[in-house]
Amino acid sequence: MKRLRRLGVRALRAANRRRARGAAEPGTRQITFLLLHAHGMGGTIRTVFNLAGMLAADHDVEIVSVIKTNEDPFFEVPPGVRVTFLDDRVGRRDLPAWLARLGASRLIPREEAAYATFTLRTDLKILRFLRGLRGGVLITTRPGFNLAAALLTPPGVITIGQEHVGFASHQPDLQKLIVRRYGRLDALVTLTEADLKAYRKALRGRRRPHHLSRIPNAAVPFAGGPSPLTGKTVLAAGRLTKVKGFDLLIKAWEQVAAAHPGWTLRIVGAGPQLERLQAAIEERGLTGSVQLPGPSSDMGAEFDAASVLVLSSRHEGFPMTILEALGKGVPVVSFDCPHGPREILTDGHDGFLIRRRDIDGLAAAIGRLIEDEPLRRQMGTRALHTSRRYTPATIHAEWNALLAELSAAASTPTAPAP
């Protein structure tokens, strides 16, 4: 197996040398995103759609989705953005047996969070896609794709890897691959300064990407004005998974509900922990006080009806729900989890940062905003001011500056080849 890998690497290098001789001068007009599931629901999908929509104003933008398991997108595709799929699985009833016959992926590391999604079929699709690129910019959106792009993307393509979570969140074997291979990327973009420092430290003494940058997500505004902050609803939102900590939030809400009858906790989202969370609600006698309505296609209306947003995650990258709440003037109570909340919120100013997994502290902060309406409104006004740091225009300008730097570096004869 090792010998075959060595032969494969040699063949790839030889192909790249041939491609480099005939490659056109790198440019940034064409931008392609590689995404796992464009028709799915999740923070990465939403933020990629937002960024693609911004860049489509002055670039030719395409989102290439590795799989398609839903016929229609959950999020609206931005105007001017094309979406194509490598592996359309819609309507394949025998998919599990079919996947088993194909075998597991050899291209994507087993430590990847979505490893079970990949097969030898998707390996071949990704390989063909990457080797078929001719110039432009490729933005990859998860570690497995970043690693594949670093290995397989031909000369003449500017490669940008996005990291949506911190380096420490990855499994040790995945961290080793990142250290070995990320230096082949032209740029690595993190969402937080803390993540940027972590990747700089991890890559210290190793070959690095030409550019290491921190560019946060943009807060795309909802229709309508700020929330009136009169609804007796506390809002939480996200995939119903362990990492989001909704089990901890339900424990905290037991205290809040006892002290403030008539208030409702509304947890918007879908995911594998739905039944477990529903059972916890019933066991604690919170039926009716805690709602699990499923995903919402109109989060603006959810924020309009809410007076407080709570983020109870065990860890986060750069939580969009906080940005969206600030943009609607809704104060936030959040665990001080790694790494995003602290870089967005100022404790006591536009929200409260609570020590991680401190259920009593979380309940107390929620209760304080429920009881003190003047404080709630004051924090809501400050939240609107904070959100101005993350306007689409601001983030768009940062991405255009990075693209201009990468284009100039790639066009310089002394610059290392991608």
C-alpha positions in Angstrom: 0.0 0.0 0.0 2.8 2.4 0.9 4.5 1.7 -2.4 1.3 2.4 -4.3 1.0 5.7 -2.4 4.5 6.7 -3.3 3.9 5.9 -6.9 0.7 7.8 -6.9 2.4 10.9 -5.4 5.2 10.7 -8.0 2.6 10.5 -10.8 0.7 13.5 -9.3 3.8 15.6 -9.1 4.7 14.8 -12.7 1.2 15.7 -13.8 1.4 19.0 -11.9 4.8 19.8 -13.5 3.2 19.3 -17.0 0.1 21.3 -16.0 2.3 24.1 -14.6 4.0 24.6 -17.9 0.7 25.3 -19.7 -1.3 26.9 -16.8 -2.8 30.3 -17.4 -1.9 33.2 -15.0 -4.0 32.7 -11.8 -7.0 34.9 -11.4 -9.8 35.4 -9.0 -12.8 36.1 -11.3 -14.0 32.5 -10.9 -14.6 31.4 -7.4 -15.7 27.8 -6.5 -16.8 26.6 -3.1 -16.6 22.9 -2.2 -19.3 22.1 0.3 -20.6 18.8 1.7 -24.3 19.2 1.3 -25.7 22.4 -0.1 -29.4 21.3 0.4 -28.8 20.5 4.1 -29.4 22.6 7.2 -26.5 23.8 9.3 -24.3 26.8 10.2 -21.6 26.1 7.7 -24.1 25.8 4.8 -25.8 29.0 5.8 -22.5 31.0 6.1 -21.1 29.6 2.8 -24.4 30.7 1.1 -24.0 34.1 2.7 -20.4 34.5 1.6 -21.1 33.2 -1.9 -23.9 35.6 -2.3 -21.7 38.5 -1.3 -18.8 37.5 -3.6 -21.3 37.0 -6.5 -21.7 40.8 -6.7 -18.2 41.0 -8.4 -17.2 37.4 -9.2 -18.5 34.3 -11.0 -19.4 32.0 -8.1 -20.3 28.4 -8.0 -21.0 26.1 -5.1 -20.1 22.4 -5.8 -21.8 20.1 -3.3 -20.4 16.7 -2.9 -23.7 15.0 -2.1 -27.4 15.7 -2.7 -29.9 14.0 -0.4 -32.7 16.5 -0.5 -34.4 17.7 -3.7 -34.9 21.3 -2.5 -32.5 23.5 -0.5 -33.3 24.4 3.1 -31.7 27.8 2.7 -32.5 30.1 -0.3 -29.7 30.0 -2.9 -28.3 33.5 -3.3 -28.9 35.3 -6.6 -26.1 34.9 -9.1 -24.8 31.7 -7.4 -24.8 28.3 -9.3 -25.1 25.1 -7.3 -24.0 21.7 -8.8 -23.7 18.3 -7.3 -21.1 15.5 -7.6 -23.2 12.6 -6.1 -27.0 12.9 -6.4 -28.5 10.4 -3.9 -32.1 11.6 -4.1 -34.5 8.7 -4.6 -31.9 5.9 -4.0 -33.8 3.6 -1.7 -31.0 1.0 -1.5 -28.3 3.5 -0.6 -26.9 1.8 2.5 -26.3 -1.5 0.7 -25.0 0.3 -2.3 -22.6 2.3 -0.1 -21.4 -0.9 1.6 -20.6 -2.5 -1.8 -18.5 0.5 -2.8 -16.4 0.5 0.4 -15.3 3.3 2.7 -13.5 6.5 1.6 -9.7 6.4 1.3 -9.4 10.1 0.5 -11.2 11.6 3.6 -9.6 11.0 7.0 -11.6 8.7 9.3 -11.4 11.4 12.0 -13.5 13.7 9.9 -16.8 14.4 11.6 -18.8 13.4 8.5 -16.6 10.5 7.4 -19.5 8.0 7.2 -21.0 10.2 4.4 -18.0 9.5 2.1 -17.4 6.4 -0.1 -15.0 5.4 -2.8 -17.5 6.8 -5.2 -17.3 10.2 -3.6 -13.5 9.9 -3.6 -13.5 9.5 -7.4 -16.0 12.3 -7.8 -13.9 14.7 -5.7 -10.7 13.6 -7.4 -12.2 14.2 -10.8 -13.5 17.6 -9.8 -10.3 18.8 -8.2 -8.1 17.6 -11.1 -10.5 19.2 -13.6 -10.1 22.7 -12.2 -8.6 25.2 -14.6 -7.6 28.4 -12.8 -9.7 30.5 -10.5 -10.1 30.3 -6.8 -11.2 27.2 -4.8 -12.5 27.7 -1.3 -12.9 24.5 0.7 -15.1 24.4 3.8 -14.1 21.5 6.1 -10.9 19.8 7.1 -11.3 16.8 4.8 -11.8 19.0 1.8 -8.9 21.3 2.8 -6.6 18.3 3.0 -7.8 16.9 -0.4 -7.4 20.3 -2.0 -3.9 20.7 -0.6 -2.9 17.3 -2.1 -4.8 17.2 -5.4 -5.5 20.7 -6.7 -3.4 21.4 -9.9 -1.2 24.4 -10.5 -2.9 27.6 -11.6 -5.7 27.3 -9.0 -5.6 29.5 -5.9 -6.6 27.4 -2.9 -8.2 28.8 0.3 -9.1 26.5 3.2 -11.7 27.6 5.6 -11.8 26.3 9.2 -15.1 26.7 11.0 -13.9 25.1 14.3 -10.8 25.4 16.4 -7.6 23.3 15.9 -8.0 21.7 19.4 -11.5 20.4 18.4 -10.0 18.0 15.8 -8.9 14.5 16.7 -5.1 14.0 17.2 -4.6 12.1 13.9 -6.4 14.7 12.0 -4.3 17.4 13.6 -1.2 15.6 12.4 -2.5 15.6 8.8 -3.3 19.3 9.1 0.2 20.2 10.3 1.7 18.1 7.4 -0.5 19.3 4.6 -2.1 22.7 5.2 1.1 24.4 4.2 0.3 23.5 0.6 -2.7 25.8 0.6 -2.4 29.4 -0.6 -4.4 30.7 2.4 -6.1 29.4 5.5 -9.0 31.5 6.9 -10.3 31.1 10.5 -13.3 32.7 12.0 -11.7 33.9 15.3 -8.5 35.3 16.5 -8.1 32.5 19.0 -8.4 29.9 16.2 -5.9 31.9 14.1 -3.4 31.8 17.0 -3.9 28.1 17.5 -3.2 27.3 13.8 -0.2 29.6 13.8 1.2 27.8 16.8 0.4 24.3 15.3 2.2 25.2 12.0 5.1 26.9 13.7 8.4 25.5 12.2 6.4 23.9 9.3 5.6 25.1 5.8 2.7 27.4 6.1 0.0 28.7 3.7 1.1 32.0 2.1 -1.6 33.8 4.0 -3.1 33.0 7.5 -6.1 35.2 8.0 -9.0 35.7 10.3 -12.2 36.8 8.6 -15.4 36.4 10.6 -18.8 35.5 9.2 -21.1 38.3 8.2 -24.4 39.1 9.9 -26.9 39.1 7.0 -29.8 41.4 8.2 -33.3 40.1 8.5 -36.3 42.0 7.2 -38.0 44.4 9.6 -36.6 46.4 12.5 -35.3 45.4 15.9 -37.2 43.0 18.1 -39.6 44.8 20.4 -38.3 42.7 23.3 -41.8 42.3 24.7 -42.4 38.6 24.0 -42.2 36.2 26.9 -40.0 33.9 24.9 -36.4 32.9 25.4 -34.9 31.6 22.1 -32.2 29.0 21.4 -31.4 27.7 17.9 -29.1 25.1 16.3 -28.8 21.4 15.4 -30.1 19.2 18.2 -26.7 17.6 18.9 -24.7 17.1 22.1 -22.3 19.9 21.3 -25.0 22.5 21.4 -25.7 21.8 25.0 -29.5 22.0 24.9 -29.6 19.3 27.6 -27.8 21.8 29.9 -30.1 24.5 28.9 -33.2 22.4 29.8 -31.7 21.8 33.3 -31.2 25.6 33.7 -34.7 26.3 32.4 -36.2 24.2 35.2 -35.0 27.0 37.6 -36.1 29.8 35.3 -39.6 28.3 34.8 -40.1 27.9 38.5 -39.3 31.6 39.1 -41.0 33.0 36.0 -44.2 31.2 35.1 -45.6 32.3 31.8 -42.2 32.5 30.0 -41.4 30.0 27.3 -38.1 28.5 26.1 -38.2 27.8 22.4 -35.4 25.6 20.9 -35.5 25.8 17.1 -33.8 23.2 15.1 -33.6 19.5 14.2 -31.1 16.7 14.9 -30.4 13.4 16.4 -31.1 14.4 20.0 -34.7 15.3 19.5 -36.2 12.3 21.4 -33.7 12.6 24.2 -34.4 16.3 24.7 -38.1 15.7 24.5 -37.8 13.0 27.2 -35.8 15.4 29.4 -38.5 18.0 29.1 -41.2 15.6 30.2 -39.1 14.2 33.0 -38.6 17.7 34.5 -42.3 18.6 34.1 -41.5 21.3 31.6 -44.0 20.2 28.9 -45.5 23.4 27.4 -42.8 25.5 29.0 -40.1 24.3 26.6 -41.0 24.0 22.9 -39.2 22.0 20.2 -40.9 23.2 17.1 -38.3 21.9 14.6 -36.3 24.0 12.1 -37.6 27.4 11.0 -37.3 29.0 7.6 -38.1 32.4 9.1 -35.6 33.1 11.8 -36.3 36.8 11.6 -39.8 36.1 12.9 -38.4 33.9 15.7 -36.2 36.8 16.9 -39.0 39.3 16.7 -41.0 37.1 19.1 -38.0 36.7 21.5 -36.6 38.9 24.3 -33.4 36.9 25.0 -31.2 34.5 23.0 -29.4 31.7 24.9 -26.3 29.8 23.6 -25.5 26.8 25.7 -22.9 25.1 23.5 -20.1 23.0 24.9 -17.8 24.6 22.2 -18.4 26.8 19.1 -16.6 28.2 16.1 -18.2 31.5 15.3 -21.9 31.2 16.2 -24.2 32.8 13.7 -27.1 32.8 16.1 -25.3 35.3 18.2 -24.7 37.6 15.2 -28.3 37.3 14.2 -29.6 38.1 17.6 -27.4 41.2 17.9 -28.6 42.3 14.4 -32.2 42.1 15.8 -31.3 43.9 19.0 -31.8 40.8 21.2 -29.5 40.5 24.2 -27.6 37.2 24.5 -26.8 34.9 27.4 -24.0 32.5 26.3 -21.6 30.0 27.8 -18.0 31.3 27.5 -17.1 28.3 25.3 -14.2 28.1 22.9 -13.9 30.3 21.0 -16.4 32.5 19.3 -18.7 34.0 21.9 -16.0 35.9 23.7 -14.8 37.5 20.5 -18.3 38.8 19.7 -19.9 39.6 23.1 -18.7 42.0 25.8 -19.9 40.6 29.2 -22.4 42.9 30.8 -22.5 45.2 27.8 -24.6 43.5 25.0 -25.0 40.1 26.8 -23.7 37.9 29.5 -20.9 35.4 29.3 -21.2 32.5 31.7 -18.6 30.0 32.8 -18.9 26.9 30.7 -21.4 24.3 32.0 -22.4 26.5 34.9 -26.1 25.7 34.9 -26.9 27.8 37.9 -25.1 30.8 36.4 -26.9 30.3 33.1 -30.3 30.3 34.8 -29.5 33.3 36.9 -28.4 35.4 33.9 -31.6 34.4 32.0 -33.7 35.3 35.0 -32.0 38.7 35.4 -32.8 39.7 31.8 -36.4 38.5 32.3 -36.9 40.5 35.5 -35.0 43.7 34.5 -36.7 45.1 31.4 -34.7 48.4 31.3 -31.5 46.4 31.4 -32.8 44.1 28.6 -33.6 47.1 26.4 -30.3 48.8 27.1 -28.4 45.6 26.2 -30.5 45.3 23.1 -29.5 48.8 21.9 -25.9 48.0 22.5 -26.3 44.7 20.6 -27.4 46.6 17.5 -24.2 48.7 17.7 -22.0 45.6 18.1 -23.6 44.0 15.0 -22.3 46.8 12.8 -18.8 45.3 13.0 -20.1 42.3 11.0 -22.1 43.9 8.2 -21.9 42.1 4.8 -20.1 45.2 3.3 -17.4 45.0 5.9 -16.8 41.2 5.5 -17.1 41.5 1.7 -14.3 44.1 1.7 -12.0 41.8 3.8 -12.5 38.9 1.4 -11.8 41.1 -1.6 -8.6 42.3 0.0 -7.5 38.7 0.6 -8.3 37.7 -2.9 -6.4 40.7 -4.3 -3.3 39.8 -2.2 -3.5 36.1 -3.3 -3.8 37.1 -7.0 -0.8 39.4 -6.8 1.3 36.8 -5.0 0.3 34.1 -7.5 1.3 36.4 -10.4 4.7 37.2 -9.0 7.4 35.0 -10.7 9.2 34.4 -7.5 6.2 33.2 -5.6 6.1 29.5 -4.7 3.8 27.4 -6.9 0.5 26.5 -5.3 
